[in-house]
Amino acid sequence: MDKYNDETMKFEVPKENMTEPKEILLYVYKALKEKEYEPINQIIGYILSGDPTYITSHKDARSIIKKIERDEILEEILKEYLKYNG
């Protein structure tokens, strides 16, 4: 009998190791999507207001997004946009 099963294992980056704005933003986006929120609208609400209640607490997304400053989020978004459109 094989000691490994045939099911695909899922690997997630431990939340405490997330420090890059891109990683955090993608993680929060996925958590919002899982809870069936409109992630773009929620993240924009958070960036504009600074109110963390725009971000779900599902998967600790709210506490994780607070690891970075809102201006870092904007910088990351702008860098990615310009990378693909500039």
Secondary structure, 3 states (H helix, E strand, C coil): CCCCCCCCCCCCCCHHHCCCHHHHHHHHHHHHHHCCCCHHHHHHHHHHHCCHHHCCCHHHHHHHHCCCCHHHHHHHHHHHHHHHHC
